[in-house]
Amino acid sequence: MAKKILMIAGDFGEDYETMVPFQMLQMVGHTVHAVCPDKKAGETVKTGIHDFEGDQTYTEKPGHLFALNATFDDIDVAEYDALVLPGGRAPEYLRLNDDVLDAVRHFFDEDKPVAAVCHAAQLLTAADVVEGRRLSAYPACAPEVEAAGGTYEDVDMSEAVTDGNLVTAPAWPAHPAWIAAFLEVLGTRIDHADPVAA
């Protein structure tokens, strides 16, 4: 059964972590509404591209303009089945918005599926929903996860962690792992049929 999924985006969220799940979840039949506080459907957020190029931390470059398809002020979180939180720079300021934090808490209070990648852990810790949970995040967020009572799982950049309905990953190289895990939590089944002879 198709799900209705909320994605909370923001300026300079990570490009891949915003665009890839948004497109992929729609590709398999789900409805995804991408919103940003103080912006309306049809407006855009700027994304950032984060690469791992051998430096002590990731590099950051300008990404694409990502078009929002819903208006934050108009959403009713009760109407959504799941939540996706991209990483990048956006979570550091989105976590200052009480309405965003209330929205995040709703999905945990109702035990709905949540996916959070990279720095999206900053939204989870600010919403005070990680106590007693196991999760991954970008390694620089590990102190925040642990200070908020969560258990930080130090996994490879290409791996994901599932704890109940919560799916997390350290960064975009984990897209194949976390998206597959999130689809499983959502109950989405993809069957590979045998090719039909012509």
C-alpha positions in Angstrom: 0.0 0.0 0.0 1.4 3.4 -1.0 2.4 5.7 1.9 2.2 9.4 2.3 5.7 10.6 3.4 6.8 14.0 4.7 10.3 15.3 3.9 11.5 18.4 5.9 14.1 20.1 3.8 16.0 23.4 4.1 18.5 25.6 2.5 21.9 23.9 2.1 20.6 20.5 2.9 22.7 17.9 1.3 21.9 17.6 -2.4 21.9 13.8 -2.8 20.2 13.3 0.6 17.4 15.5 -0.5 16.9 14.7 -4.2 17.6 10.9 -4.3 15.1 9.8 -1.6 12.5 12.3 -2.9 12.7 10.9 -6.4 13.2 7.2 -5.4 10.3 7.0 -2.9 8.0 8.4 -5.6 9.4 6.0 -8.1 8.1 3.1 -6.1 4.7 4.6 -5.7 4.8 6.6 -2.5 3.6 10.2 -2.3 6.3 12.5 -0.9 5.7 16.1 0.2 8.8 18.2 0.6 8.4 21.2 2.8 10.5 23.9 4.4 9.5 26.4 7.1 8.7 29.9 5.8 8.5 28.6 2.2 5.6 27.6 0.0 5.0 24.9 -2.6 6.8 25.9 -5.8 9.5 27.8 -4.1 13.0 26.3 -3.9 15.7 25.6 -1.4 19.4 25.6 -2.3 21.3 22.4 -1.7 24.9 21.7 -1.0 27.1 18.9 -2.3 29.3 17.2 0.3 32.2 15.1 -1.0 34.8 13.0 0.8 38.0 14.0 -0.9 40.7 13.0 1.6 40.4 16.0 3.9 39.8 15.9 7.6 36.1 16.6 6.9 33.9 16.7 3.9 34.1 19.5 1.3 31.1 21.6 0.5 30.1 23.0 -2.9 26.9 24.6 -4.3 24.3 22.1 -5.4 21.0 22.4 -7.2 17.8 24.3 -6.6 15.3 21.8 -5.1 11.6 22.7 -5.7 9.3 22.2 -2.8 5.9 20.6 -3.6 4.0 21.4 -0.4 3.7 24.3 2.1 5.0 23.8 5.6 2.3 26.0 7.2 -0.4 23.9 5.5 0.6 20.4 6.5 -1.1 18.2 9.1 1.5 15.7 10.3 -1.2 13.4 11.4 -2.0 12.8 7.7 1.5 11.4 7.0 2.6 7.8 7.4 6.4 8.4 7.6 9.1 11.1 7.8 12.4 11.6 5.9 15.0 14.0 7.2 17.9 14.8 4.9 21.3 15.9 6.3 23.6 18.7 5.3 23.7 22.1 6.8 19.9 22.6 7.0 19.3 20.6 10.2 21.5 23.0 12.2 19.0 25.8 11.7 15.8 23.8 11.2 16.3 22.5 14.8 15.7 26.0 16.1 12.2 25.9 14.8 9.7 24.7 17.4 7.2 23.7 14.8 9.7 21.5 13.1 10.6 19.8 16.4 6.9 19.2 17.1 6.5 17.6 13.7 9.5 15.3 14.4 8.1 14.4 17.8 4.8 13.4 16.3 6.3 10.6 14.2 8.1 9.2 17.3 5.1 9.6 19.5 2.9 7.7 17.0 5.7 5.1 16.3 5.7 6.0 12.6 8.7 5.2 10.3 11.4 7.8 10.3 14.6 8.0 8.2 17.3 10.4 9.1 20.6 10.7 7.3 23.9 12.4 8.2 23.4 15.7 10.1 19.6 15.0 10.4 20.6 13.5 13.8 20.7 17.2 15.0 17.0 17.4 14.5 16.4 14.1 16.4 18.6 15.2 19.3 17.0 18.7 19.5 13.5 17.0 19.4 14.7 14.8 22.3 13.6 11.6 20.7 16.9 9.6 20.7 17.1 8.5 24.3 17.5 4.7 24.4 17.7 4.4 20.6 20.5 3.1 18.4 21.3 5.3 15.5 24.0 6.3 13.0 24.8 9.8 11.9 27.7 11.7 10.4 30.5 11.0 12.9 30.7 14.7 14.0 27.2 14.3 15.4 28.2 11.4 17.7 28.7 13.6 20.8 25.2 15.1 20.3 23.6 11.7 19.9 25.3 10.4 23.1 24.6 13.6 25.1 20.9 13.2 24.2 20.9 9.6 25.5 21.2 7.7 22.3 23.7 5.0 21.3 25.8 6.1 18.4 26.5 3.3 16.0 29.9 3.8 14.3 29.2 2.1 10.9 30.9 2.4 7.6 29.7 5.4 5.4 27.9 2.9 3.2 25.9 1.2 6.0 22.6 1.9 7.7 21.2 1.2 11.2 17.6 0.2 11.9 16.1 0.4 15.4 12.4 -0.4 15.3 10.8 2.2 12.9 13.9 4.4 12.9 16.4 4.1 10.0 19.6 6.1 10.1 22.8 6.4 8.1 26.0 8.4 8.3 25.9 10.0 4.8 24.8 9.7 1.2 27.1 6.8 0.3 24.6 4.7 2.4 21.6 5.4 0.1 21.4 1.8 -1.1 21.5 0.5 2.4 19.2 3.0 4.2 16.6 3.3 1.4 16.3 -0.5 1.3 15.9 -0.7 5.0 13.4 2.2 5.0 11.3 0.5 2.3 11.3 -2.7 4.5 10.1 -0.7 7.5 7.4 1.0 5.3 6.3 -2.5 4.2 7.1 -1.8 0.5 7.8 -4.9 -1.5 9.6 -4.9 -4.9 9.3 -8.1 -6.9 11.7 -9.0 -9.6 9.6 -10.8 -12.2 11.1 -13.2 -14.6 11.5 -11.7 -18.1 8.8 -12.7 -20.4 9.9 -14.4 -23.7 9.1 -12.3 -26.8 
